[in-house]
Amino acid sequence: MARQFIDLIARFAPDIEDCLIHHEVLGPPDIERRIGLTGGNIFQGEVTPDQMWEGRLSPRTPVPSMYLCGAATHPAGSVIGLNGRNAAAAVLGDAGLGLPVRSAETVGGA
């Protein structure tokens, strides 16, 4: 399986092999055994329409000052960081503050 992905990436980045030190492929049983995620599901739920978007947990909870930001929260598990951003927005909103607005210069790094 790893070979297939490396070969695919190499079509666009021919030197990818030289950049790799180690690789490992883990399936759901491996992830469940090593990390304890039920069913090895890194998304804390299936990636199906009924378990996405509004079907995910809100960062706000009924417990005062307790917020959620894991993969089970909206918009779902991934590495884009929106779960944490949503939780931060809820915290700041509940504190009467807003998310800081960044200018185009700071967003683009210019």
CYANA upper distance limits for C-alpha pairs under 8 A (distance plus 0.5 A):
  1 MET  CA      5 PHE  CA      7.28
  1 MET  CA     25 VAL  CA      7.75
  2 ALA  CA      6 ILE  CA      6.64
  2 ALA  CA     23 HIS  CA      7.99
  2 ALA  CA     24 GLU  CA      7.73
  2 ALA  CA     25 VAL  CA      6.80
  3 ARG  CA      7 ASP  CA      6.48
  4 GLN  CA      8 LEU  CA      6.67
  5 PHE  CA      9 ILE  CA      6.63
  6 ILE  CA     10 ALA  CA      6.50
  6 ILE  CA     16 ILE  CA      7.88
  6 ILE  CA     17 GLU  CA      7.97
  7 ASP  CA     11 ARG  CA      7.08
  8 LEU  CA     12 PHE  CA      8.06
  9 ILE  CA     13 ALA  CA      6.41
  9 ILE  CA     14 PRO  CA      8.13
  9 ILE  CA     16 ILE  CA      7.69
 10 ALA  CA     14 PRO  CA      4.83
 10 ALA  CA     15 ASP  CA      7.24
 10 ALA  CA     16 ILE  CA      6.31
 10 ALA  CA     17 GLU  CA      8.13
 15 ASP  CA     19 CYS  CA      7.30
 16 ILE  CA     20 LEU  CA      7.04
 26 LEU  CA     30 ASP  CA      6.07
 26 LEU  CA     31 ILE  CA      6.87
 27 GLY  CA     31 ILE  CA      6.84
 27 GLY  CA     40 GLY  CA      7.89
 28 PRO  CA     32 GLU  CA      6.58
 28 PRO  CA     39 GLY  CA      6.51
 28 PRO  CA     40 GLY  CA      4.45
 28 PRO  CA     41 ASN  CA      6.96
 29 PRO  CA     33 ARG  CA      6.60
 29 PRO  CA     39 GLY  CA      7.18
 29 PRO  CA     40 GLY  CA      6.32
 30 ASP  CA     34 ARG  CA      6.53
 30 ASP  CA     40 GLY  CA      7.62
 31 ILE  CA     35 ILE  CA      6.06
 31 ILE  CA     36 GLY  CA      7.38
 31 ILE  CA     37 LEU  CA      7.09
 31 ILE  CA     39 GLY  CA      8.49
 31 ILE  CA     40 GLY  CA      5.26
 31 ILE  CA     41 ASN  CA      8.35
 32 GLU  CA     36 GLY  CA      5.01
 32 GLU  CA     37 LEU  CA      5.21
 32 GLU  CA     38 THR  CA      6.22
 32 GLU  CA     39 GLY  CA      6.29
 32 GLU  CA     40 GLY  CA      4.75
 32 GLU  CA     41 ASN  CA      8.26
 33 ARG  CA     37 LEU  CA      8.35
 33 ARG  CA     40 GLY  CA      8.40
 36 GLY  CA     40 GLY  CA      7.87
 37 LEU  CA     41 ASN  CA      6.62
 37 LEU  CA     42 ILE  CA      7.43
 37 LEU  CA     44 GLN  CA      8.39
 41 ASN  CA     45 GLY  CA      7.11
 41 ASN  CA     46 GLU  CA      8.02
 42 ILE  CA     71 ALA  CA      8.09
 42 ILE  CA     77 GLY  CA      7.40
 43 PHE  CA     47 VAL  CA      7.80
 43 PHE  CA     71 ALA  CA      5.96
 43 PHE  CA     72 ALA  CA      7.25
 43 PHE  CA     76 ALA  CA      6.96
 43 PHE  CA     77 GLY  CA      4.80
 43 PHE  CA     78 SER  CA      7.58
 44 GLN  CA     71 ALA  CA      6.32
 44 GLN  CA     72 ALA  CA      5.67
 44 GLN  CA     76 ALA  CA      8.49
 44 GLN  CA     77 GLY  CA      7.47
 45 GLY  CA     51 GLN  CA      7.08
 45 GLY  CA     72 ALA  CA      7.34
 46 GLU  CA     51 GLN  CA      6.74
 47 VAL  CA     51 GLN  CA      6.89
 47 VAL  CA     52 MET  CA      7.00
 48 THR  CA     52 MET  CA      6.80
 49 PRO  CA     53 TRP  CA      8.20
 50 ASP  CA     55 GLY  CA      6.55
 51 GLN  CA     55 GLY  CA      5.34
 51 GLN  CA     56 ARG  CA      6.66
 52 MET  CA     56 ARG  CA      6.18
 52 MET  CA     74 HIS  CA      7.77
 52 MET  CA     75 PRO  CA      7.09
 52 MET  CA     76 ALA  CA      6.81
 53 TRP  CA     74 HIS  CA      6.18
 53 TRP  CA     75 PRO  CA      5.67
 53 TRP  CA     76 ALA  CA      7.63
 54 GLU  CA     74 HIS  CA      7.42
 54 GLU  CA     75 PRO  CA      8.42
 55 GLY  CA     74 HIS  CA      8.27
 56 ARG  CA     72 ALA  CA      6.50
 56 ARG  CA     73 THR  CA      5.49
 56 ARG  CA     74 HIS  CA      5.39
 56 ARG  CA     75 PRO  CA      7.28
 56 ARG  CA     76 ALA  CA      7.23
 57 LEU  CA     72 ALA  CA      6.63
 57 LEU  CA     73 THR  CA      4.83
 57 LEU  CA     74 HIS  CA      6.41
 58 SER  CA     68 LEU  CA      7.77
 58 SER  CA     73 THR  CA      6.22
 58 SER  CA     74 HIS  CA      6.73
 59 PRO  CA     67 TYR  CA      5.67
 59 PRO  CA     68 LEU  CA      4.99
 59 PRO  CA     69 CYS  CA      6.44
 59 PRO  CA     73 THR  CA      6.84
 59 PRO  CA     74 HIS  CA      8.08
 59 PRO  CA     83 ASN  CA      8.26
 59 PRO  CA     86 ASN  CA      7.11
 59 PRO  CA     87 ALA  CA      5.51
 59 PRO  CA     90 ALA  CA      7.32
 60 ARG  CA     66 MET  CA      7.47
 60 ARG  CA     67 TYR  CA      5.57
 60 ARG  CA     68 LEU  CA      7.10
 60 ARG  CA     87 ALA  CA      7.87
 60 ARG  CA     90 ALA  CA      7.19
 61 THR  CA     66 MET  CA      6.63
 61 THR  CA     67 TYR  CA      6.45
 61 THR  CA     68 LEU  CA      7.85
 62 PRO  CA     66 MET  CA      8.42
 65 SER  CA     91 VAL  CA      8.31
 67 TYR  CA     87 ALA  CA      6.75
 67 TYR  CA     90 ALA  CA      8.39
 67 TYR  CA     91 VAL  CA      7.99
 68 LEU  CA     73 THR  CA      7.35
 68 LEU  CA     87 ALA  CA      6.82
 69 CYS  CA     73 THR  CA      6.56
 69 CYS  CA     83 ASN  CA      5.42
 69 CYS  CA     84 GLY  CA      5.45
 69 CYS  CA     86 ASN  CA      7.88
 69 CYS  CA     87 ALA  CA      6.04
 70 GLY  CA     77 GLY  CA      7.80
 70 GLY  CA     83 ASN  CA      6.79
 70 GLY  CA     84 GLY  CA      7.94
 71 ALA  CA     76 ALA  CA      5.62
 71 ALA  CA     77 GLY  CA      4.38
 71 ALA  CA     78 SER  CA      7.51
 71 ALA  CA     83 ASN  CA      7.48
 72 ALA  CA     76 ALA  CA      6.27
 72 ALA  CA     77 GLY  CA      7.07
 73 THR  CA     77 GLY  CA      8.20
 73 THR  CA     83 ASN  CA      6.74
 74 HIS  CA     82 LEU  CA      8.47
 74 HIS  CA     83 ASN  CA      6.68
 74 HIS  CA     86 ASN  CA      8.42
 75 PRO  CA     82 LEU  CA      7.48
 75 PRO  CA     83 ASN  CA      7.04
 76 ALA  CA     83 ASN  CA      7.79
 77 GLY  CA     83 ASN  CA      8.45
 81 GLY  CA     85 ARG  CA      6.85
 82 LEU  CA     86 ASN  CA      6.39
 83 ASN  CA     87 ALA  CA      6.80
 84 GLY  CA     88 ALA  CA      6.57
 85 ARG  CA     89 ALA  CA      6.56
 86 ASN  CA     90 ALA  CA      6.73
 87 ALA  CA     91 VAL  CA      6.72
 88 ALA  CA     92 LEU  CA      6.59
 88 ALA  CA     99 LEU  CA      8.40
 89 ALA  CA     93 GLY  CA      6.31
 89 ALA  CA     98 GLY  CA      7.36
 89 ALA  CA     99 LEU  CA      6.43
 90 ALA  CA     94 ASP  CA      6.46
 91 VAL  CA     95 ALA  CA      6.69
 92 LEU  CA     96 GLY  CA      6.78
 92 LEU  CA     97 LEU  CA      5.34
 92 LEU  CA     98 GLY  CA      6.01
 92 LEU  CA     99 LEU  CA      7.18
 93 GLY  CA     97 LEU  CA      5.72
 93 GLY  CA     98 GLY  CA      6.04
 93 GLY  CA     99 LEU  CA      8.36
102 ARG  CA    106 THR  CA      6.68
102 ARG  CA    107 VAL  CA      6.91
103 SER  CA    107 VAL  CA      6.84
104 ALA  CA    108 GLY  CA      6.54
105 GLU  CA    109 GLY  CA      6.43
105 GLU  CA    110 ALA  CA      5.44
106 THR  CA    110 ALA  CA      6.72
